[in-house]
Amino acid sequence: MRIDLRLDAAPVDAARRAVELAGTGADGLFTFEGQHDVFLPLALAAQATSLPIMTNIAVALPRSPLHLAHLAHDLHALSGGRFTLGLGSQVKTHIERRYGSPWSQPAKRMREIVAATREILAAWDEGRTPNFHGEFTRHDLMPPTFCPDPLPYGPPPVMMGALGPVMTRTAGEVSDGLLVMPFNTRRHIEERTLPALREGLERASRSADEVALLPEVITAVGRTDEELASAVAGARSLVAFYASTPAYRPVLEVEGIADLQPHLQTLMREGKVDEMTAEIGDDLLDAIAVRGTPEECAARITERFDGISDRVCAYFTGGPPSNELVTELVTAVHAA
């Protein structure tokens, strides 16, 4: 199994951190759209290492497909063909109140953004004008002045993050890959994700090998009691945060504890963060996250995704683990 690691650094430290993570034996690096720009650290990592790089995810709804295509094309060129564009929708509150953008019909909009971005990239690769006419966006003008040269390795893949059945089905129809969100369980993947993905593939008359499946897993790793306690506390807190969000209720529903979501949401609104975390029992924590020594985490990752995917993205909690711990985890995952 291959394992990608999150490039968890501000742009000022991204190149140095990328070299450190590459030294662990990781198979790739990804960024998350959090405290810093999601693309800039990858530009620095592309020049500092030879690892594959990707956004996991860049929020698509506030961005134009043309902006996304230019970023993807240039990062693919800068990295020598090692970039993957991973896109996601985010939730209504963040789109409207954090990004200051309109929210409507997220699955339809994601379908168009992904399809339009792929069409623009394909047009550049083939030396032609894009031809995309959608409900929300149109791309049929590309004078030579604005058209970048084709790349020797073709256009970069465009993958799509999804959780619910409609968005997952959409990913199967229009994207190059499905990014499985970290708040997930094997039961939810088997009962909800894979059937919806297959439905999308069938609707678009696509084969399973046309859409890669890349899960992300919350990983609490440590060797000492102190390391494990910090990592597990971080994982429990993160699971509580995700579980309080209505968009993630389907995962709890499959596990038979859907009522936990509105309860946690109430606690979140009241600022009772410690009480939220205390509501996450070990059974739910272990269904969503993996915890333990590097060898134990590797075994649980392999068991979780056996027959589903041969590649995983690790989302560390409790602060970045030491490079030694990460190296041991990567080695154990490769061995498993």
Secondary structure in CASP SS format (residue, H / E / C, confidence):
PFRMAT SS
TARGET T0000
AUTHOR 0000-0000-0000
METHOD secondary structure of the structure
MODEL  1
M C 1.00
R E 1.00
I E 1.00
D E 1.00
L E 1.00
R E 1.00
L C 1.00
D C 1.00
A C 1.00
A C 1.00
P H 1.00
V H 1.00
D H 1.00
A H 1.00
A H 1.00
R H 1.00
R H 1.00
A H 1.00
V H 1.00
E H 1.00
L H 1.00
A H 1.00
G C 1.00
T C 1.00
G C 1.00
A C 1.00
D C 1.00
G E 1.00
L E 1.00
F E 1.00
T E 1.00
F C 1.00
E C 1.00
G C 1.00
Q C 1.00
H C 1.00
D C 1.00
V C 1.00
F C 1.00
L H 1.00
P H 1.00
L H 1.00
A H 1.00
L H 1.00
A H 1.00
A H 1.00
Q H 1.00
A H 1.00
T C 1.00
S C 1.00
L C 1.00
P C 1.00
I E 1.00
M E 1.00
T E 1.00
N C 1.00
I C 1.00
A E 1.00
V E 1.00
A C 1.00
L C 1.00
P C 1.00
R C 1.00
S C 1.00
P H 1.00
L H 1.00
H H 1.00
L H 1.00
A H 1.00
H H 1.00
L H 1.00
A H 1.00
H H 1.00
D H 1.00
L H 1.00
H H 1.00
A H 1.00
L H 1.00
S C 1.00
G C 1.00
G C 1.00
R C 1.00
F E 1.00
T E 1.00
L E 1.00
G E 1.00
L E 1.00
G E 1.00
S C 1.00
Q C 1.00
V C 1.00
K H 1.00
T H 1.00
H H 1.00
I H 1.00
E H 1.00
R H 1.00
R H 1.00
Y C 1.00
G C 1.00
S C 1.00
P C 1.00
W C 1.00
S C 1.00
Q C 1.00
P H 1.00
A H 1.00
K H 1.00
R H 1.00
M H 1.00
R H 1.00
E H 1.00
I H 1.00
V H 1.00
A H 1.00
A H 1.00
T H 1.00
R H 1.00
E H 1.00
I H 1.00
L H 1.00
A H 1.00
A H 1.00
W H 1.00
D H 1.00
E H 1.00
G C 1.00
R C 1.00
T C 1.00
P C 1.00
N C 1.00
F E 1.00
H E 1.00
G C 1.00
E C 1.00
F C 1.00
T C 1.00
R E 1.00
H E 1.00
D C 1.00
L C 1.00
M C 1.00
P C 1.00
P H 1.00
T H 1.00
F H 1.00
C C 1.00
P C 1.00
D C 1.00
P C 1.00
L C 1.00
P C 1.00
Y C 1.00
G C 1.00
P C 1.00
P C 1.00
P C 1.00
V E 1.00
M E 1.00
M E 1.00
G E 1.00
A E 1.00
L C 1.00
G C 1.00
P H 1.00
V H 1.00
M H 1.00
T H 1.00
R H 1.00
T H 1.00
A H 1.00
G H 1.00
E H 1.00
V H 1.00
S C 1.00
D C 1.00
G E 1.00
L E 1.00
L E 1.00
V E 1.00
M C 1.00
P C 1.00
F C 1.00
N C 1.00
T C 1.00
R H 1.00
R H 1.00
H H 1.00
I H 1.00
E H 1.00
E H 1.00
R H 1.00
T H 1.00
L H 1.00
P H 1.00
A H 1.00
L H 1.00
R H 1.00
E H 1.00
G H 1.00
L H 1.00
E H 1.00
R H 1.00
A C 1.00
S C 1.00
R C 1.00
S C 1.00
A H 1.00
D H 1.00
E H 1.00
V C 1.00
A E 1.00
L E 1.00
L E 1.00
P E 1.00
E E 1.00
V E 1.00
I E 1.00
T E 1.00
A E 1.00
V E 1.00
G C 1.00
R C 1.00
T C 1.00
D H 1.00
E H 1.00
E H 1.00
L H 1.00
A H 1.00
S H 1.00
A H 1.00
V H 1.00
A H 1.00
G H 1.00
A H 1.00
R H 1.00
S H 1.00
L H 1.00
V H 1.00
A H 1.00
F H 1.00
Y H 1.00
A H 1.00
S C 1.00
T C 1.00
P H 1.00
A H 1.00
Y H 1.00
R H 1.00
P H 1.00
V H 1.00
L H 1.00
E H 1.00
V H 1.00
E C 1.00
G C 1.00
I C 1.00
A C 1.00
D C 1.00
L H 1.00
Q H 1.00
P H 1.00
H H 1.00
L H 1.00
Q H 1.00
T H 1.00
L H 1.00
M H 1.00
R H 1.00
E C 1.00
G C 1.00
K C 1.00
V H 1.00
D H 1.00
E H 1.00
M H 1.00
T H 1.00
A H 1.00
E C 1.00
I C 1.00
G C 1.00
D H 1.00
D H 1.00
L H 1.00
L H 1.00
D H 1.00
A H 1.00
I H 1.00
A C 1.00
V E 1.00
R E 1.00
G E 1.00
T C 1.00
P H 1.00
E H 1.00
E H 1.00
C H 1.00
A H 1.00
A H 1.00
R H 1.00
I H 1.00
T H 1.00
E H 1.00
R H 1.00
F H 1.00
D C 1.00
G C 1.00
I C 1.00
S C 1.00
D C 1.00
R E 1.00
V E 1.00
C E 1.00
A E 1.00
Y E 1.00
F E 1.00
T C 1.00
G C 1.00
G C 1.00
P C 1.00
P C 1.00
S C 1.00
N H 1.00
E H 1.00
L H 1.00
V H 1.00
T H 1.00
E H 1.00
L H 1.00
V H 1.00
T H 1.00
A H 1.00
V H 1.00
H H 1.00
A H 1.00
A C 1.00
END
